Amino acid sequence: MEKKTLLFFNSNAGDGQAQQIAVEMQQKLEQKGAQIIELNTKTRAEAIVGLQEMLRQKQLAKIVCIGGDGTLNIVATVLVHAHAQVPVGLIPAGTVNNFAQKWQIPLEPRAAIDLILRGNQRRVDIGECNGTAIVSSLLFGSLAELSNDVQQRQKQKFGLAVYGWSALKHLGKRQSAELLFFNQTFSLRAKVWVCLMTTSNYVGGYQYLGKTSAGLHVTMLNNMKINKLLNYGFFALTGNLRRSSTLTSFDIKEVIIKPVAKQAVSVRIDGDEGPQLPAKISWLPHFMTIYVK
């Protein structure tokens, strides 16, 4: 049986143009003799079930993912669970496209389509948290909880400014969480307001590190006092991580994070709501094959 190319997207992603992009991609692939199947889902759970079934049937030559970091995360998570290697082409169509910017995938749809058709591939690094892939970022703490309250339509209408506005409205109303970070070689206990872990040097669509490291980069706002609340507001509004005086930063390849007390701490992964702590977070080097320049 000839393997097929899967077009995977959420028609509500980004500005809602994913369906139109899929039609154009399908036409170009069919001109090259490819057989196409389409998976257009509305929920994460529905998408995971559909992708898992296709992988079990071993019928996919490649996956073309149309969307942002959250949509790509679904593909990567299914590949993590299946321990599978299927080349993935990304056509960015999300609100934020950190992964695409890191790997210099064009944000313009037709340029991204042409890149996939050229067929150049490379293996790239991602992370994993309790079985969920991390293609761009993991976030928890007060800012993560605020982000859970931001609706998709608000992101589409107001862009990244909605996060800063939401954070400033709640300035001083949130509490830190006392957490333990540890692995086989280190242990750290800290009162954390916000912790960001990234596979990329881009956050919110903007570059904040000069280069990426061979591991997850951790930046956290911790052990902060009341007189540092304005510093927190600056972080929440601008995302400029390097100018804060209350930050702890390090790189790591594996860590377990758990609350010291019985405190619920929500996690966001690639812009979407994820599990609660405790969590085991790992670096997966050269895990996923993508199409690049």
C-alpha positions as CSV (number, residue, x, y, z in Angstrom):
1,M,0.0,0.0,0.0
2,E,1.4,3.4,-1.0
3,K,1.9,5.7,1.9
4,K,0.0,9.0,2.0
5,T,0.6,12.6,3.0
6,L,-1.5,13.8,5.9
7,L,-2.7,17.4,6.0
8,F,-3.5,18.1,9.6
9,F,-5.0,21.3,10.9
10,N,-7.6,23.0,13.0
11,S,-9.8,25.3,10.9
12,N,-10.0,27.7,13.9
13,A,-6.2,28.1,14.2
14,G,-4.7,31.5,13.9
15,D,-6.8,33.8,11.7
16,G,-9.0,30.9,10.5
17,Q,-7.2,30.5,7.1
18,A,-6.0,27.0,7.7
19,Q,-8.6,25.4,5.4
20,Q,-7.6,27.6,2.5
21,I,-3.9,26.8,3.1
22,A,-4.8,23.1,3.1
23,V,-6.5,23.3,-0.3
24,E,-3.5,25.0,-1.8
25,M,-1.1,22.5,-0.3
26,Q,-3.2,19.6,-1.5
27,Q,-3.2,20.9,-5.1
28,K,0.5,21.2,-5.2
29,L,1.1,17.8,-3.7
30,E,-1.3,16.1,-6.0
31,Q,0.5,17.7,-9.0
32,K,3.6,15.8,-7.8
33,G,1.6,12.5,-7.6
34,A,1.1,12.4,-3.9
35,Q,-1.9,10.7,-2.3
36,I,-3.5,13.0,0.3
37,I,-5.6,12.4,3.4
38,E,-7.0,15.2,5.6
39,L,-7.5,15.4,9.3
40,N,-9.4,18.6,10.4
41,T,-10.3,18.5,14.1
42,K,-11.8,20.9,16.6
43,T,-10.4,19.4,19.8
44,R,-7.0,18.2,21.0
45,A,-8.4,14.8,22.1
46,E,-10.0,14.2,18.7
47,A,-6.8,15.0,16.9
48,I,-4.7,12.7,19.0
49,V,-7.0,9.8,18.5
50,G,-7.1,10.3,14.7
51,L,-3.3,10.7,14.4
52,Q,-2.7,7.6,16.6
53,E,-4.9,5.5,14.4
54,M,-3.1,6.6,11.2
55,L,0.3,5.8,12.8
56,R,-0.9,2.4,13.8
57,Q,-1.9,1.7,10.2
58,K,1.6,2.7,9.1
59,Q,0.2,4.6,6.2
60,L,1.9,8.0,6.5
61,A,4.8,9.1,4.3
62,K,4.8,12.6,6.0
63,I,2.6,14.9,8.0
64,V,1.9,18.5,7.0
65,C,0.8,20.5,10.0
66,I,-1.0,23.8,9.5
67,G,-1.1,25.9,12.6
68,G,1.0,27.3,15.4
69,D,3.0,25.8,18.3
70,G,-0.1,24.3,19.9
71,T,-1.2,22.4,16.7
72,L,2.4,21.1,16.1
73,N,2.5,20.0,19.7
74,I,-0.3,17.5,19.0
75,V,1.7,15.9,16.2
76,A,4.9,15.8,18.3
77,T,3.0,14.3,21.3
78,V,1.6,11.5,19.2
79,L,5.1,10.8,17.8
80,V,6.5,10.7,21.4
81,H,3.9,8.2,22.5
82,A,4.4,6.0,19.4
83,H,8.2,6.4,19.4
84,A,7.7,7.0,15.7
85,Q,9.7,8.9,13.0
86,V,7.5,10.5,10.4
87,P,8.8,13.7,8.7
88,V,6.8,16.7,9.6
89,G,6.3,19.8,7.5
90,L,5.0,22.9,9.2
91,I,3.0,25.7,7.6
92,P,2.7,28.4,10.4
93,A,-0.8,29.6,10.9
94,G,-0.9,30.2,14.6
95,T,-1.1,33.3,16.9
96,V,2.5,32.6,18.0
97,N,5.0,30.6,15.9
98,N,8.1,30.2,18.1
99,F,9.1,26.9,16.6
100,A,8.9,28.1,13.1
101,Q,11.0,31.2,13.8
102,K,13.7,29.1,15.6
103,W,14.1,26.8,12.6
104,Q,13.7,29.6,10.0
105,I,10.5,28.2,8.6
106,P,8.8,31.0,6.6
107,L,5.7,32.5,8.2
108,E,4.2,33.3,4.7
109,P,2.2,30.2,3.8
110,R,3.3,29.9,0.1
111,A,6.9,30.1,1.1
112,A,6.4,27.4,3.7
113,I,4.7,25.2,1.2
114,D,7.6,25.6,-1.2
115,L,10.0,24.7,1.5
116,I,8.2,21.4,2.2
117,L,8.1,20.6,-1.5
118,R,11.9,21.0,-1.7
119,G,12.2,18.1,0.7
120,N,15.2,19.1,2.8
121,Q,15.0,17.5,6.2
122,R,16.8,17.6,9.6
123,R,16.3,16.1,13.0
124,V,15.5,18.6,15.8
125,D,15.3,18.6,19.6
126,I,12.1,18.9,21.6
127,G,11.1,18.4,25.2
128,E,8.7,16.2,27.1
129,C,6.5,16.7,30.2
130,N,4.6,13.8,31.6
131,G,4.2,12.3,28.1
132,T,3.2,15.6,26.4
133,A,5.7,17.0,23.9
134,I,7.2,20.5,24.3
135,V,8.0,22.0,20.9
136,S,8.5,25.5,22.2
137,S,7.8,26.3,25.8
138,L,6.4,25.2,29.2
139,L,5.1,27.8,31.6
140,F,3.8,27.7,35.1
141,G,3.1,30.0,38.0
142,S,0.9,33.1,38.2
143,L,1.4,34.1,34.6
144,A,0.5,30.6,33.4
145,E,-2.8,30.8,35.4
146,L,-3.6,34.1,33.9
147,S,-2.9,32.7,30.4
148,N,-5.4,29.9,31.0
149,D,-8.1,32.6,31.3
150,V,-7.2,34.2,28.0
151,Q,-9.6,33.0,25.3
152,Q,-8.6,32.2,21.7
153,R,-10.8,34.9,20.3
154,Q,-9.1,37.5,22.6
155,K,-5.6,36.4,21.3
156,Q,-6.8,36.7,17.7
157,K,-8.3,40.2,18.3
158,F,-5.6,41.8,20.6
159,G,-2.5,39.7,19.9
160,L,0.2,39.3,22.6
161,A,-0.9,42.5,24.4
162,V,-3.8,40.6,26.0
163,Y,-1.3,38.7,28.2
164,G,0.4,41.8,29.6
165,W,-3.0,43.5,30.2
166,S,-4.3,40.4,32.0
167,A,-1.2,40.2,34.2
168,L,-1.3,43.9,35.1
169,K,-5.0,43.7,36.1
170,H,-4.1,41.0,38.6
171,L,-0.8,42.5,39.9
172,G,-0.5,41.8,43.6
173,K,-3.4,39.4,43.7
174,R,-1.5,36.2,43.0
175,Q,0.8,34.1,45.2
176,S,4.0,32.3,44.6
177,A,4.3,28.5,44.8
178,E,7.1,26.8,46.9
179,L,8.6,24.2,44.6
180,L,11.3,21.6,44.6
181,F,13.4,21.1,41.4
182,F,15.7,18.1,41.4
183,N,17.4,15.4,39.4
184,Q,20.3,13.0,40.1
185,T,22.9,15.8,40.5
186,F,21.1,18.8,41.9
187,S,18.3,20.1,44.1
188,L,16.8,23.6,44.3
189,R,13.9,24.8,46.5
190,A,12.4,28.1,45.6
191,K,9.2,30.3,45.9
192,V,8.3,30.6,42.3
193,W,6.0,33.3,40.7
194,V,6.7,32.4,37.1
195,C,8.8,29.7,35.5
196,L,9.5,29.5,31.8
197,M,11.2,26.5,30.2
198,T,12.0,26.7,26.5
199,T,13.4,24.6,23.7
200,S,13.8,27.8,21.6
201,N,15.4,31.2,21.8
202,Y,12.0,32.7,20.9
203,V,9.1,33.5,23.3
204,G,5.9,35.1,22.2
205,G,7.2,35.4,18.7
206,Y,10.2,37.5,19.8
207,Q,13.9,36.4,20.2
208,Y,15.0,36.7,23.8
209,L,18.2,34.6,23.8
210,G,21.2,35.1,21.5
211,K,21.4,31.4,20.9
212,T,19.8,28.1,22.0
213,S,21.5,25.6,24.3
214,A,21.7,21.8,24.1
215,G,18.9,21.4,26.6
216,L,15.9,23.2,28.1
217,H,16.5,26.8,29.1
218,V,14.9,27.6,32.4
219,T,14.1,31.2,33.5
220,M,12.1,31.8,36.7
221,L,10.9,34.7,38.7
222,N,11.4,33.5,42.3
223,N,11.9,34.4,45.9
224,M,10.4,37.8,45.1
225,K,9.3,40.3,47.7
226,I,6.4,42.8,47.6
227,N,8.7,45.7,46.6
228,K,9.6,43.7,43.4
229,L,6.0,43.6,42.1
230,L,6.8,46.3,39.5
231,N,9.5,44.1,38.2
232,Y,7.0,41.3,37.8
233,G,4.7,43.7,35.9
234,F,7.5,44.7,33.6
235,F,8.2,41.0,32.9
236,A,4.5,40.2,32.3
237,L,4.0,43.2,29.9
238,T,7.2,43.0,27.9
239,G,8.6,39.5,28.2
240,N,12.1,41.0,28.4
241,L,13.6,38.3,30.6
242,R,17.1,39.5,30.8
243,R,16.4,42.9,32.4
244,S,14.8,41.6,35.6
245,S,16.8,41.5,38.8
246,T,14.8,38.7,40.4
247,L,15.5,35.9,37.9
248,T,17.2,32.6,38.2
249,S,18.3,31.0,34.9
250,F,19.9,27.7,34.0
251,D,20.0,25.0,31.4
252,I,18.9,21.4,32.1
253,K,18.2,18.1,30.3
254,E,16.1,16.4,32.9
255,V,14.3,17.6,36.0
256,I,11.5,16.7,38.3
257,I,9.4,19.6,39.7
258,K,6.9,19.1,42.5
259,P,5.1,21.4,45.0
260,V,6.5,21.4,48.6
261,A,3.0,21.7,50.0
262,K,-0.3,20.5,48.7
263,Q,-0.8,23.3,46.2
264,A,-2.3,23.1,42.8
265,V,0.1,24.5,40.2
266,S,-1.1,24.6,36.5
267,V,1.2,24.1,33.6
268,R,0.9,25.5,30.1
269,I,2.7,23.8,27.2
270,D,3.1,25.5,23.8
271,G,0.4,28.0,24.7
272,D,-2.3,25.5,25.7
273,E,-3.4,24.2,29.1
274,G,-1.3,21.2,30.3
275,P,-1.0,19.0,33.3
276,Q,-0.5,20.0,37.0
277,L,2.7,19.6,38.9
278,P,4.4,17.3,39.9
279,A,6.0,16.7,36.5
280,K,9.0,15.0,35.0
281,I,10.5,17.1,32.2
282,S,13.1,15.7,29.8
283,W,15.1,16.8,26.8
284,L,14.7,14.7,23.6
285,P,17.7,15.4,21.4
286,H,17.3,14.9,17.6
287,F,13.8,13.5,18.1
288,M,11.6,14.9,15.4
289,T,12.3,15.1,11.6
290,I,11.1,18.4,10.0
291,Y,11.4,20.1,6.7
292,V,13.8,23.0,6.6
293,K,15.6,25.3,4.2
